Amino acid sequence: MPVLRNQVQAGEVRDRACETLPTGVTHIREYVGSMSSELAKMARVQGDERLACLLELAAEMAKR
C-alpha cells in the first residue's frame, strides 16, 4: 500500500498521493470526502467559517 504523504528522496519531494490507490483506500477517501463536506456545512451553520474552510479543503484533498 502506498504511503500517502510526501517523502524526500535524493533531494526531491514526491507526492505519493497521486499514485493509483487500492480499492479499499478509494472507498475510505470517498467516505472522508463526503463526511468532511457535511461537517463543513455544520460548522458554517454554527458560524465557524475557518473550520468550514478547512473541512472543505479536506474534502477536496480526498477527491484527488
N, CA, C and O atoms as a CHARMM CRD file, in Angstrom:
* protein
*
  256
    1    1 MET  N      0.85400  -1.17300   0.00000 PROA 1      0.00000
    2    1 MET  CA     0.00000   0.00000   0.00000 PROA 1      0.00000
    3    1 MET  C      0.89900   1.23500   0.00000 PROA 1      0.00000
    4    1 MET  O      1.84900   1.29500   0.78000 PROA 1      0.00000
    5    2 PRO  N      0.62100   2.22900  -0.86200 PROA 2      0.00000
    6    2 PRO  CA     1.48400   3.40500  -0.92000 PROA 2      0.00000
    7    2 PRO  C      1.30500   4.29500   0.30700 PROA 2      0.00000
    8    2 PRO  O      0.22600   4.36800   0.89600 PROA 2      0.00000
    9    3 VAL  N      2.37100   4.95200   0.66500 PROA 3      0.00000
   10    3 VAL  CA     2.32300   5.90200   1.76500 PROA 3      0.00000
   11    3 VAL  C      1.70700   7.18800   1.22800 PROA 3      0.00000
   12    3 VAL  O      2.12500   7.67600   0.17800 PROA 3      0.00000
   13    4 LEU  N      0.72700   7.74300   1.92300 PROA 4      0.00000
   14    4 LEU  CA     0.00700   8.90600   1.42800 PROA 4      0.00000
   15    4 LEU  C      0.52500  10.19500   2.05600 PROA 4      0.00000
   16    4 LEU  O     -0.23800  10.96400   2.64200 PROA 4      0.00000
   17    5 ARG  N      1.80500  10.41500   1.93000 PROA 5      0.00000
   18    5 ARG  CA     2.40800  11.64600   2.41500 PROA 5      0.00000
   19    5 ARG  C      3.62700  11.92600   1.56100 PROA 5      0.00000
   20    5 ARG  O      4.10000  11.05800   0.82700 PROA 5      0.00000
   21    6 ASN  N      4.12600  13.13200   1.66000 PROA 6      0.00000
   22    6 ASN  CA     5.30900  13.50000   0.89600 PROA 6      0.00000
   23    6 ASN  C      6.53500  12.82700   1.48900 PROA 6      0.00000
   24    6 ASN  O      6.67200  12.71600   2.70700 PROA 6      0.00000
   25    7 GLN  N      7.42500  12.37800   0.61200 PROA 7      0.00000
   26    7 GLN  CA     8.66700  11.77400   1.05800 PROA 7      0.00000
   27    7 GLN  C      9.82700  12.46600   0.35400 PROA 7      0.00000
   28    7 GLN  O      9.70300  12.88700  -0.79700 PROA 7      0.00000
   29    8 VAL  N     10.93400  12.58000   1.04000 PROA 8      0.00000
   30    8 VAL  CA    12.12400  13.17900   0.45200 PROA 8      0.00000
   31    8 VAL  C     13.06500  12.05500   0.07300 PROA 8      0.00000
   32    8 VAL  O     13.47200  11.25400   0.91400 PROA 8      0.00000
   33    9 GLN  N     13.40900  12.00400  -1.22400 PROA 9      0.00000
   34    9 GLN  CA    14.36500  11.01200  -1.71100 PROA 9      0.00000
   35    9 GLN  C     15.29100  11.70300  -2.69700 PROA 9      0.00000
   36    9 GLN  O     14.82800  12.32500  -3.65400 PROA 9      0.00000
   37   10 ALA  N     16.56900  11.60100  -2.47600 PROA 10     0.00000
   38   10 ALA  CA    17.58900  12.19300  -3.34300 PROA 10     0.00000
   39   10 ALA  C     17.32700  13.68500  -3.55300 PROA 10     0.00000
   40   10 ALA  O     17.51600  14.20000  -4.65500 PROA 10     0.00000
   41   11 GLY  N     16.89100  14.38100  -2.49600 PROA 11     0.00000
   42   11 GLY  CA    16.67900  15.81600  -2.58300 PROA 11     0.00000
   43   11 GLY  C     15.38300  16.22600  -3.25000 PROA 11     0.00000
   44   11 GLY  O     15.14900  17.42100  -3.43300 PROA 11     0.00000
   45   12 GLU  N     14.53900  15.29200  -3.61700 PROA 12     0.00000
   46   12 GLU  CA    13.27900  15.62500  -4.28000 PROA 12     0.00000
   47   12 GLU  C     12.10600  15.26900  -3.38200 PROA 12     0.00000
   48   12 GLU  O     12.15900  14.29700  -2.62900 PROA 12     0.00000
   49   13 VAL  N     11.05600  16.05900  -3.46800 PROA 13     0.00000
   50   13 VAL  CA     9.83400  15.75300  -2.73700 PROA 13     0.00000
   51   13 VAL  C      8.86500  15.14100  -3.72900 PROA 13     0.00000
   52   13 VAL  O      8.53300  15.74400  -4.74900 PROA 13     0.00000
   53   14 ARG  N      8.42100  13.94700  -3.41900 PROA 14     0.00000
   54   14 ARG  CA     7.47600  13.26300  -4.30600 PROA 14     0.00000
   55   14 ARG  C      6.13100  13.17700  -3.61900 PROA 14     0.00000
   56   14 ARG  O      6.04800  12.85000  -2.43500 PROA 14     0.00000
   57   15 ASP  N      5.08500  13.46800  -4.35800 PROA 15     0.00000
   58   15 ASP  CA     3.74800  13.37300  -3.80600 PROA 15     0.00000
   59   15 ASP  C      3.19600  12.00200  -4.13900 PROA 15     0.00000
   60   15 ASP  O      2.78200  11.75400  -5.27200 PROA 15     0.00000
   61   16 ARG  N      3.18700  11.11300  -3.16500 PROA 16     0.00000
   62   16 ARG  CA     2.75400   9.73500  -3.38200 PROA 16     0.00000
   63   16 ARG  C      1.24000   9.62000  -3.49100 PROA 16     0.00000
   64   16 ARG  O      0.73000   8.59000  -3.93100 PROA 16     0.00000
   65   17 ALA  N      0.51400  10.66700  -3.09700 PROA 17     0.00000
   66   17 ALA  CA    -0.94600  10.61600  -3.14600 PROA 17     0.00000
   67   17 ALA  C     -1.46600  10.57600  -4.57100 PROA 17     0.00000
   68   17 ALA  O     -2.64000  10.26600  -4.77600 PROA 17     0.00000
   69   18 CYS  N     -0.64500  10.87500  -5.55800 PROA 18     0.00000
   70   18 CYS  CA    -1.07700  10.88000  -6.95700 PROA 18     0.00000
   71   18 CYS  C     -1.03800   9.48500  -7.57100 PROA 18     0.00000
   72   18 CYS  O     -1.55100   9.29100  -8.67300 PROA 18     0.00000
   73   19 GLU  N     -0.45400   8.52800  -6.90000 PROA 19     0.00000
   74   19 GLU  CA    -0.38900   7.17000  -7.41900 PROA 19     0.00000
   75   19 GLU  C     -1.76500   6.51300  -7.36500 PROA 19     0.00000
   76   19 GLU  O     -2.63500   6.93300  -6.60200 PROA 19     0.00000
   77   20 THR  N     -1.95100   5.48400  -8.18000 PROA 20     0.00000
   78   20 THR  CA    -3.20000   4.74000  -8.15500 PROA 20     0.00000
   79   20 THR  C     -3.38600   4.09600  -6.79100 PROA 20     0.00000
   80   20 THR  O     -2.47100   3.47500  -6.24900 PROA 20     0.00000
   81   21 LEU  N     -4.57500   4.25200  -6.25100 PROA 21     0.00000
   82   21 LEU  CA    -4.85500   3.74800  -4.90400 PROA 21     0.00000
   83   21 LEU  C     -5.62800   2.43600  -4.96900 PROA 21     0.00000
   84   21 LEU  O     -6.42600   2.24000  -5.88400 PROA 21     0.00000
   85   22 PRO  N     -5.40700   1.54300  -4.02100 PROA 22     0.00000
   86   22 PRO  CA    -6.19600   0.31100  -3.94500 PROA 22     0.00000
   87   22 PRO  C     -7.66800   0.63200  -3.70200 PROA 22     0.00000
   88   22 PRO  O     -7.99800   1.70500  -3.19600 PROA 22     0.00000
   89   23 THR  N     -8.54500  -0.29300  -4.05900 PROA 23     0.00000
   90   23 THR  CA    -9.98200  -0.08400  -3.94800 PROA 23     0.00000
   91   23 THR  C    -10.41400   0.31700  -2.55100 PROA 23     0.00000
   92   23 THR  O    -11.20400   1.25100  -2.41300 PROA 23     0.00000
   93   24 GLY  N     -9.93600  -0.34000  -1.51900 PROA 24     0.00000
   94   24 GLY  CA   -10.33000  -0.01700  -0.15500 PROA 24     0.00000
   95   24 GLY  C     -9.98500   1.40800   0.23100 PROA 24     0.00000
   96   24 GLY  O    -10.76000   2.07800   0.91300 PROA 24     0.00000
   97   25 VAL  N     -8.82900   1.87000  -0.20100 PROA 25     0.00000
   98   25 VAL  CA    -8.40600   3.23200   0.10400 PROA 25     0.00000
   99   25 VAL  C     -9.30100   4.22200  -0.62900 PROA 25     0.00000
  100   25 VAL  O     -9.64700   5.27100  -0.08800 PROA 25     0.00000
  101   26 THR  N     -9.67500   3.88800  -1.85900 PROA 26     0.00000
  102   26 THR  CA   -10.56000   4.75400  -2.63300 PROA 26     0.00000
  103   26 THR  C    -11.89300   4.92500  -1.91900 PROA 26     0.00000
  104   26 THR  O    -12.41600   6.03800  -1.85900 PROA 26     0.00000
  105   27 HSD  N    -12.45100   3.85600  -1.37800 PROA 27     0.00000
  106   27 HSD  CA   -13.71000   3.94200  -0.65300 PROA 27     0.00000
  107   27 HSD  C    -13.57000   4.79100   0.60800 PROA 27     0.00000
  108   27 HSD  O    -14.46900   5.56300   0.93900 PROA 27     0.00000
  109   28 ILE  N    -12.46900   4.65400   1.29900 PROA 28     0.00000
  110   28 ILE  CA   -12.23200   5.44500   2.50100 PROA 28     0.00000
  111   28 ILE  C    -12.14000   6.91800   2.14300 PROA 28     0.00000
  112   28 ILE  O    -12.68600   7.76800   2.84600 PROA 28     0.00000
  113   29 ARG  N    -11.44900   7.22100   1.04800 PROA 29     0.00000
  114   29 ARG  CA   -11.31300   8.61700   0.62100 PROA 29     0.00000
  115   29 ARG  C    -12.66300   9.20600   0.25200 PROA 29     0.00000
  116   29 ARG  O    -12.92900  10.37300   0.54300 PROA 29     0.00000
  117   30 GLU  N    -13.52200   8.41100  -0.38700 PROA 30     0.00000
  118   30 GLU  CA   -14.86300   8.88500  -0.72200 PROA 30     0.00000
  119   30 GLU  C    -15.64400   9.18400   0.56000 PROA 30     0.00000
  120   30 GLU  O    -16.33100  10.20100   0.65200 PROA 30     0.00000
  121   31 TYR  N    -15.53600   8.30900   1.52800 PROA 31     0.00000
  122   31 TYR  CA   -16.22700   8.49600   2.80900 PROA 31     0.00000
  123   31 TYR  C    -15.71600   9.75500   3.51400 PROA 31     0.00000
  124   31 TYR  O    -16.50800  10.57300   3.98200 PROA 31     0.00000
  125   32 VAL  N    -14.41000   9.90400   3.58500 PROA 32     0.00000
  126   32 VAL  CA   -13.82000  11.06900   4.25400 PROA 32     0.00000
  127   32 VAL  C    -14.23300  12.35200   3.53400 PROA 32     0.00000
  128   32 VAL  O    -14.53400  13.35800   4.17600 PROA 32     0.00000
  129   33 GLY  N    -14.24600  12.31600   2.20800 PROA 33     0.00000
  130   33 GLY  CA   -14.65800  13.49100   1.43700 PROA 33     0.00000
  131   33 GLY  C    -16.09700  13.87300   1.71800 PROA 33     0.00000
  132   33 GLY  O    -16.39800  15.04700   1.93400 PROA 33     0.00000
  133   34 SER  N    -16.98500  12.89900   1.71600 PROA 34     0.00000
  134   34 SER  CA   -18.40200  13.16300   1.98300 PROA 34     0.00000
  135   34 SER  C    -18.61700  13.65900   3.41000 PROA 34     0.00000
  136   34 SER  O    -19.35500  14.61700   3.64100 PROA 34     0.00000
  137   35 MET  N    -17.97000  13.00100   4.35300 PROA 35     0.00000
  138   35 MET  CA   -18.12900  13.39200   5.75300 PROA 35     0.00000
  139   35 MET  C    -17.56100  14.79600   5.98900 PROA 35     0.00000
  140   35 MET  O    -18.15500  15.58900   6.72000 PROA 35     0.00000
  141   36 SER  N    -16.44100  15.09800   5.38900 PROA 36     0.00000
  142   36 SER  CA   -15.84000  16.42800   5.54800 PROA 36     0.00000
  143   36 SER  C    -16.74500  17.50800   4.97900 PROA 36     0.00000
  144   36 SER  O    -16.86900  18.58600   5.56100 PROA 36     0.00000
  145   37 SER  N    -17.37500  17.22800   3.85200 PROA 37     0.00000
  146   37 SER  CA   -18.30800  18.19900   3.25900 PROA 37     0.00000
  147   37 SER  C    -19.48900  18.45800   4.18200 PROA 37     0.00000
  148   37 SER  O    -19.90100  19.60200   4.37100 PROA 37     0.00000
  149   38 GLU  N    -20.02600  17.39800   4.75100 PROA 38     0.00000
  150   38 GLU  CA   -21.15800  17.55400   5.67200 PROA 38     0.00000
  151   38 GLU  C    -20.74700  18.30800   6.93300 PROA 38     0.00000
  152   38 GLU  O    -21.48500  19.17100   7.40900 PROA 38     0.00000
  153   39 LEU  N    -19.58800  17.99000   7.46900 PROA 39     0.00000
  154   39 LEU  CA   -19.10100  18.68500   8.66200 PROA 39     0.00000
  155   39 LEU  C    -18.83100  20.16200   8.37000 PROA 39     0.00000
  156   39 LEU  O    -19.04700  21.01600   9.23000 PROA 39     0.00000
  157   40 ALA  N    -18.36100  20.46000   7.16100 PROA 40     0.00000
  158   40 ALA  CA   -18.13400  21.85500   6.76700 PROA 40     0.00000
  159   40 ALA  C    -19.45000  22.63000   6.78600 PROA 40     0.00000
  160   40 ALA  O    -19.49300  23.76900   7.25100 PROA 40     0.00000
  161   41 LYS  N    -20.51700  22.01900   6.28400 PROA 41     0.00000
  162   41 LYS  CA   -21.83200  22.67600   6.30500 PROA 41     0.00000
  163   41 LYS  C    -22.27300  22.94300   7.74000 PROA 41     0.00000
  164   41 LYS  O    -22.78500  24.01700   8.05400 PROA 41     0.00000
  165   42 MET  N    -22.06700  21.95500   8.60400 PROA 42     0.00000
  166   42 MET  CA   -22.46200  22.10500  10.00900 PROA 42     0.00000
  167   42 MET  C    -21.65700  23.21800  10.68400 PROA 42     0.00000
  168   42 MET  O    -22.21100  24.01700  11.43900 PROA 42     0.00000
  169   43 ALA  N    -20.36100  23.26800  10.41300 PROA 43     0.00000
  170   43 ALA  CA   -19.50600  24.29800  11.00600 PROA 43     0.00000
  171   43 ALA  C    -19.94900  25.68400  10.53400 PROA 43     0.00000
  172   43 ALA  O    -19.98200  26.63100  11.31900 PROA 43     0.00000
  173   44 ARG  N    -20.28600  25.79400   9.25800 PROA 44     0.00000
  174   44 ARG  CA   -20.71400  27.08200   8.71200 PROA 44     0.00000
  175   44 ARG  C    -22.02600  27.54300   9.37000 PROA 44     0.00000
  176   44 ARG  O    -22.17700  28.72200   9.69300 PROA 44     0.00000
  177   45 VAL  N    -22.95900  26.62100   9.56500 PROA 45     0.00000
  178   45 VAL  CA   -24.22400  26.96000  10.22500 PROA 45     0.00000
  179   45 VAL  C    -23.96900  27.46300  11.64000 PROA 45     0.00000
  180   45 VAL  O    -24.67800  28.34500  12.12600 PROA 45     0.00000
  181   46 GLN  N    -22.96200  26.90700  12.29900 PROA 46     0.00000
  182   46 GLN  CA   -22.62500  27.30800  13.66500 PROA 46     0.00000
  183   46 GLN  C    -21.76900  28.58000  13.70100 PROA 46     0.00000
  184   46 GLN  O    -21.43100  29.07300  14.77700 PROA 46     0.00000
  185   47 GLY  N    -21.42100  29.10700  12.52300 PROA 47     0.00000
  186   47 GLY  CA   -20.66300  30.34900  12.46300 PROA 47     0.00000
  187   47 GLY  C    -19.15600  30.19100  12.48600 PROA 47     0.00000
  188   47 GLY  O    -18.43500  31.17600  12.64800 PROA 47     0.00000
  189   48 ASP  N    -18.67100  28.98100  12.32900 PROA 48     0.00000
  190   48 ASP  CA   -17.21600  28.74600  12.35000 PROA 48     0.00000
  191   48 ASP  C    -16.70700  28.62200  10.90900 PROA 48     0.00000
  192   48 ASP  O    -16.51500  27.52100  10.39300 PROA 48     0.00000
  193   49 GLU  N    -16.49700  29.77400  10.28000 PROA 49     0.00000
  194   49 GLU  CA   -16.09800  29.81200   8.87800 PROA 49     0.00000
  195   49 GLU  C    -14.70400  29.21100   8.66600 PROA 49     0.00000
  196   49 GLU  O    -14.46200  28.53700   7.66400 PROA 49     0.00000
  197   50 ARG  N    -13.80500  29.45200   9.59400 PROA 50     0.00000
  198   50 ARG  CA   -12.43600  28.92300   9.45500 PROA 50     0.00000
  199   50 ARG  C    -12.45600  27.38900   9.43600 PROA 50     0.00000
  200   50 ARG  O    -11.82000  26.76900   8.58300 PROA 50     0.00000
  201   51 LEU  N    -13.17500  26.79000  10.36400 PROA 51     0.00000
  202   51 LEU  CA   -13.27800  25.33100  10.40500 PROA 51     0.00000
  203   51 LEU  C    -13.96400  24.81500   9.14000 PROA 51     0.00000
  204   51 LEU  O    -13.55500  23.79700   8.58100 PROA 51     0.00000
  205   52 ALA  N    -15.00100  25.51500   8.69300 PROA 52     0.00000
  206   52 ALA  CA   -15.70300  25.10900   7.47300 PROA 52     0.00000
  207   52 ALA  C    -14.75300  25.08500   6.28000 PROA 52     0.00000
  208   52 ALA  O    -14.78900  24.15900   5.47000 PROA 52     0.00000
  209   53 CYS  N    -13.91500  26.09300   6.17500 PROA 53     0.00000
  210   53 CYS  CA   -12.95800  26.15600   5.05800 PROA 53     0.00000
  211   53 CYS  C    -11.93700  25.02200   5.13500 PROA 53     0.00000
  212   53 CYS  O    -11.58900  24.42700   4.11500 PROA 53     0.00000
  213   54 LEU  N    -11.46300  24.72700   6.33000 PROA 54     0.00000
  214   54 LEU  CA   -10.50700  23.62700   6.48900 PROA 54     0.00000
  215   54 LEU  C    -11.13900  22.28100   6.14100 PROA 54     0.00000
  216   54 LEU  O    -10.50300  21.43100   5.51800 PROA 54     0.00000
  217   55 LEU  N    -12.38300  22.09500   6.54400 PROA 55     0.00000
  218   55 LEU  CA   -13.07600  20.84100   6.22100 PROA 55     0.00000
  219   55 LEU  C    -13.34700  20.71900   4.72000 PROA 55     0.00000
  220   55 LEU  O    -13.27500  19.62500   4.16100 PROA 55     0.00000
  221   56 GLU  N    -13.65500  21.83700   4.07500 PROA 56     0.00000
  222   56 GLU  CA   -13.83000  21.81100   2.61800 PROA 56     0.00000
  223   56 GLU  C    -12.51800  21.47100   1.93000 PROA 56     0.00000
  224   56 GLU  O    -12.50800  20.76400   0.92200 PROA 56     0.00000
  225   57 LEU  N    -11.43000  21.96400   2.46000 PROA 57     0.00000
  226   57 LEU  CA   -10.11800  21.62600   1.91300 PROA 57     0.00000
  227   57 LEU  C     -9.84600  20.13200   2.05300 PROA 57     0.00000
  228   57 LEU  O     -9.33800  19.49700   1.12900 PROA 57     0.00000
  229   58 ALA  N    -10.18400  19.57600   3.21000 PROA 58     0.00000
  230   58 ALA  CA   -10.01700  18.13600   3.41200 PROA 58     0.00000
  231   58 ALA  C    -10.87600  17.34000   2.42200 PROA 58     0.00000
  232   58 ALA  O    -10.44200  16.31200   1.90400 PROA 58     0.00000
  233   59 ALA  N    -12.08800  17.82000   2.16700 PROA 59     0.00000
  234   59 ALA  CA   -12.96200  17.15600   1.21200 PROA 59     0.00000
  235   59 ALA  C    -12.36100  17.18100  -0.18900 PROA 59     0.00000
  236   59 ALA  O    -12.41700  16.18500  -0.90900 PROA 59     0.00000
  237   60 GLU  N    -11.79100  18.31000  -0.57100 PROA 60     0.00000
  238   60 GLU  CA   -11.15400  18.42100  -1.88200 PROA 60     0.00000
  239   60 GLU  C     -9.92800  17.50800  -1.98500 PROA 60     0.00000
  240   60 GLU  O     -9.70900  16.86400  -3.01000 PROA 60     0.00000
  241   61 MET  N     -9.14100  17.46200  -0.92300 PROA 61     0.00000
  242   61 MET  CA    -7.95100  16.60000  -0.92300 PROA 61     0.00000
  243   61 MET  C     -8.34800  15.13400  -1.05100 PROA 61     0.00000
  244   61 MET  O     -7.65100  14.35600  -1.70200 PROA 61     0.00000
  245   62 ALA  N     -9.44300  14.76200  -0.44600 PROA 62     0.00000
  246   62 ALA  CA    -9.89500  13.36300  -0.51500 PROA 62     0.00000
  247   62 ALA  C    -10.32500  12.97600  -1.92100 PROA 62     0.00000
  248   62 ALA  O    -10.30000  11.79500  -2.26700 PROA 62     0.00000
  249   63 LYS  N    -10.72300  13.95200  -2.74400 PROA 63     0.00000
  250   63 LYS  CA   -11.14200  13.66800  -4.11900 PROA 63     0.00000
  251   63 LYS  C     -9.96000  13.40100  -5.04100 PROA 63     0.00000
  252   63 LYS  O    -10.13700  12.82700  -6.11500 PROA 63     0.00000
  253   64 ARG  N     -8.76500  13.80500  -4.64200 PROA 64     0.00000
  254   64 ARG  CA    -7.58700  13.67100  -5.52400 PROA 64     0.00000
  255   64 ARG  C     -6.98700  12.30600  -5.47300 PROA 64     0.00000
  256   64 ARG  O     -5.99800  12.04100  -6.15600 PROA 64     0.00000
